[in-house]
Amino acid sequence: MLTSTVCAAVSAAGLGIAALTAYRKRFLAATRIAAFSLIPIGLVMTGVIDWVTNIVFKPTVWAGFGLLALSALLFMISRGVERRRGGIGGRKERKAAGAAAAPDAVAPAASVPSLGAGRSTAKGKAPQAADSAPKDDFSDIEAILKKHGI
């Protein structure tokens, strides 16, 4: 009953301010003020205010909120412990499963770059010299990849 009276007073005050604003020829602002001032009395008339006050002042409702909070806390603790332990299997089992699932990456063998369709080796370069240069280049890359475990 007290909440209904307070909400009615707030709405009446808001409508009074809206009337003064409209008198000053600020109709858009007056419309907004009137809209906001009608909200409290509308909540009282629909029963929302009584419902909220019944929730706030009942100890069983607060006990229910406490149990929900305890449930959420226990769930978060169990998830944290599960993550620290590593889920279903341990860390060794996960590493073994990961190693079995993904084969080691191996760099493909380097091929000699082609010189083009119409070109020939007129200067007499030996094919062995052409093969050794790319292997040297890729050996550096292979060493870097092995260093990073790729």
N, C-alpha and C positions, 0 to 999 in steps of 0.2 A: 504494500500500500504506500509506503514511504517512497519507494522507488518510482511509482507511478506519479506521485505528486512532484517529485524532483524533475522527472522527465517532462511533465506538462509545463512546469515553470521555465525550464530551459527552452522549450519550444516557443512559449509565449514571448520570452525575452528576445529570442532570435527573430520572431516575426515582427516584433516592435522595431528592432534594428533594421530589418529589411524595409519596413514602412518609411523610416527616416531616410534611408538610402534612396528609396524611390522618390521621396519628396525633393531630394537634391538633384533629381533628374539623372541618376545613375542607375538606369533600369536593369542593365545586364548584371551588375554587381548585386542589386537588390534581389534579382531572381535567384542567383546562386546562394545568397544568404538565406532566403526563404526555403530553398531546397534542403540546405543543411539543417535548418531549424526544425523541419518537419520529420526528420529521421528519428529523434528520441520518442516522440509521441506515437509514431508509426510502429516502433518496436514494442512499446507498451501495449498497443491495441492488438497486435498479432500474438502476443504472449511470449515473445522471445525473452523479454526482461525477466519474467517470472521463471522461465526455464533456466536462465543463467543463474539467478539467485538461488534456485533450488540446488543447482550443481555445486555452487561455491560453499554453501553453508551445511552440506551433509557430510559427516565424517566417513561414511561408507564410500562415497565418491572419491574422497582423497585417499582412502586406503586402496581403492582400485587403481588410481594413478600411481601410487607407490609400488604396487605389484607389477604394473606395466613397466615402470622404470627399472625395477629389479630384474625383470625378465630381459630387458634390453641390455642391461649391464652384464648379466651372465652370458648372453649370446656373444657380446663383444669380447669378453674374456676368453671364452672357448675358441673363438676365431683367432685371437692373438696367440694363444698357446698352440693351436694347430699350425699356424704359420711358422712359429719358432721351431717346432718339431719337424716341420717339413711335410706336413700333410699325412697321407696314408703311409708312404714309405719314408725311409730316412734319406739323408743326403747322398750316401753312397749308392743307394738303389736308384735315385734320380739320375745321378751321373752315369751309371751303367746303362740305364734306359735311354738317356740322351745320346750316348756314344753308339749304341746299337741302332738307334733310329736314323742318325745322320752319318753317312759314310764320309771318310776324310776326303777333302777336296784336293784334287791333283791337277797341276797345271798341264795343259795339253802340250804335246811336243811341238816345238817351233818349226815352222816350215820356211823355206827360202822365199823371200818376196819375188814375185814375178817381175820381169823387166818390161813387159808389154808384149803386144801381139807381133809387131813388125821388127822388133829389135833383136839383135844377136850379139853374142859376146865376141866382138871383133878384136878386142885388145888382148884376147887370149888369157883371161883370168881363169884360174883353175876353179872348178866347182867346189873343191874342198875348202878353199879360202872363203867362199861365199857361205858355206854351211857353218863354219866356225864362228863367224861374227854374230849371227843371231843367237846362237847358243850362249855366247858370253853375255849378251844383253839380257837374256831371260834367266840366266843363272843368278844375276843380282836380284831380279824380281822374286825368284823362287826363294832365295835366302831371306828376303824381307818377309815374305808370306809365312815361311816356316818359323821365323822369329816371333811372329804374332799368333802363331798357332792356327793359321788358316790353311 
